[in-house]
Each structure stands twice: as C-alpha cells, then as structure tokens.
Amino acid sequence: MLGYPVITAGEYRHDGSIVNLCGDDADLRATMSLENQVRDGLPPFFVWHTVEDPSVPVQNSLMLAGALTAHKVPLELHLFAHDGHGTSTCTREVNTPNKHNSAWVALCTDWLAETFDFHL
C-alpha cells in the first residue's frame, strides 16, 4: 500500500527525498527509481495519490502503475483530484479533513480483504 509515493529519481522526482537517499550518486539514483525495478511476480499493489499534490507529482504513481501493468503485476490505483501531500487518513483527527479523499481507507480495507483475505 502506497500513498503519494516517491517512485522516481528522474524527471518527476521529489528532490528532497532523492537527495537525502542518494546524494549525487547517479548509479544509486537509477537503482532507486522504482519504475525501473518492477519485474514479474511482485505482490499486488494498492496506490493512491492526489492530482494536485504540490510535493510529489502524481506522475510518480502513474509511472509506477505503467510499470506494474507492463509486468502484469496486480494493481489498484486511486487518484483524487484535490488536496495536497501528507493528508494521511484525511480526517479531522490528523488535521486534514477531506471526506471524499478519506474514501481511500475503506477502498484499501476492501482491497486487503479481497486480495489477501485480510480482515480488520
């Protein structure tokens, strides 16, 4: 399960994350670009992101989804139009209330139940 993930060290990178993780090491940046690491046989992915995320471009999730589908890795992807980065469960308890976006929690819970027979 990934929420607004940093996937790439390429064009759509989140500079702070990549610099903290890789510094100026070009080889390490290539390794940490997860869209290049997808292979057949990976477990299923659940990904959600907001299109307006000002910190981590939504292209990170789109690139991951493209790589996963190319390798026939099961994937569920949800994109929400509005809101930013770090909204967590999108509730008042975490100071980011957004009823529409909070649907990702129920969607993920259902996905876990269907995919892994996991029930809370």
C-alpha positions as CSV (number, residue, x, y, z in Angstrom):
1,M,0.0,0.0,0.0
2,L,1.5,3.3,-1.1
3,G,0.1,6.8,-0.6
4,Y,1.5,9.6,-2.7
5,P,4.7,7.6,-3.2
6,V,8.1,8.9,-4.3
7,I,8.9,6.5,-7.1
8,T,11.4,8.1,-9.4
9,A,14.7,9.9,-9.2
10,G,14.1,11.1,-12.8
11,E,12.1,14.0,-14.2
12,Y,9.2,13.9,-11.7
13,R,11.3,13.3,-8.6
14,H,10.8,14.8,-5.2
15,D,14.2,16.4,-4.9
16,G,14.4,16.4,-1.1
17,S,13.7,12.6,-0.9
18,I,16.1,11.7,-3.6
19,V,19.0,13.9,-2.4
20,N,18.6,12.5,1.2
21,L,18.5,9.0,-0.1
22,C,21.1,9.1,-2.9
23,G,23.1,12.3,-2.8
24,D,24.7,12.9,-6.2
25,D,25.3,9.1,-6.9
26,A,23.8,8.6,-10.4
27,D,24.0,4.8,-10.2
28,L,22.2,4.8,-6.9
29,R,19.6,7.2,-8.3
30,A,18.9,4.7,-11.2
31,T,18.6,1.9,-8.7
32,M,16.2,3.9,-6.5
33,S,14.0,4.7,-9.5
34,L,11.4,2.1,-8.7
35,E,9.8,2.3,-12.1
36,N,13.0,0.6,-13.4
37,Q,12.9,-2.1,-10.7
38,V,9.5,-3.6,-11.4
39,R,9.6,-7.2,-12.5
40,D,7.1,-10.1,-13.0
41,G,6.0,-11.9,-9.9
42,L,5.7,-8.9,-7.5
43,P,2.9,-8.9,-5.0
44,P,-0.2,-6.8,-5.6
45,F,0.0,-3.0,-5.1
46,F,-2.6,-0.5,-3.8
47,V,-1.7,3.1,-4.6
48,W,-3.4,6.4,-4.0
49,H,-2.4,9.9,-4.8
50,T,-3.8,13.4,-5.2
51,V,-3.5,15.0,-8.6
52,E,-2.8,18.4,-7.1
53,D,0.0,17.1,-4.8
54,P,2.5,20.0,-4.8
55,S,5.3,18.0,-3.3
56,V,5.3,14.6,-5.1
57,P,4.0,14.9,-8.7
58,V,1.2,12.4,-9.4
59,Q,3.3,11.2,-12.3
60,N,5.2,9.1,-9.7
61,S,2.1,6.9,-9.2
62,L,1.3,6.9,-12.9
63,M,4.8,5.8,-13.8
64,L,4.6,3.0,-11.2
65,A,1.2,1.9,-12.5
66,G,2.5,1.8,-16.0
67,A,5.5,-0.3,-15.0
68,L,3.3,-2.7,-12.9
69,T,0.8,-3.2,-15.7
70,A,3.5,-3.8,-18.2
71,H,4.7,-6.7,-16.0
72,K,1.1,-7.9,-15.2
73,V,1.5,-7.1,-11.5
74,P,-1.9,-6.8,-9.9
75,L,-2.6,-3.1,-9.1
76,E,-5.3,-0.9,-7.7
77,L,-4.8,2.8,-8.3
78,H,-6.9,5.7,-6.9
79,L,-6.4,9.3,-7.9
80,F,-8.2,12.1,-6.1
81,A,-8.4,15.5,-7.8
82,H,-7.9,17.8,-4.9
83,D,-5.7,18.2,-1.8
84,G,-2.0,18.0,-1.2
85,H,0.7,15.8,0.2
86,G,0.7,14.3,3.7
87,T,-3.0,14.1,4.2
88,S,-2.8,10.6,5.9
89,T,-6.3,9.3,6.6
90,C,-7.9,12.6,5.5
91,T,-9.7,13.0,8.8
92,R,-10.1,15.7,11.4
93,E,-8.0,13.6,13.8
94,V,-5.0,14.2,11.6
95,N,-5.9,17.8,10.8
96,T,-6.6,17.1,7.1
97,P,-10.3,16.5,6.9
98,N,-11.5,15.6,3.4
99,K,-14.5,13.3,3.3
100,H,-14.1,12.5,-0.4
101,N,-10.4,11.6,-0.2
102,S,-10.8,9.7,3.0
103,A,-12.5,7.0,0.9
104,W,-9.1,5.6,0.2
105,V,-9.1,4.0,3.7
106,A,-12.3,2.0,3.0
107,L,-11.2,1.2,-0.5
108,C,-7.9,-0.1,0.8
109,T,-9.6,-2.1,3.6
110,D,-11.8,-3.8,1.0
111,W,-8.9,-4.4,-1.3
112,L,-6.9,-6.1,1.5
113,A,-10.0,-8.3,2.3
114,E,-10.4,-9.3,-1.4
115,T,-6.8,-9.6,-2.3
116,F,-5.3,-11.3,0.8
117,D,-8.4,-12.4,2.7
118,F,-7.3,-10.0,5.4
119,H,-10.0,-8.6,7.7
120,L,-9.6,-6.0,10.5
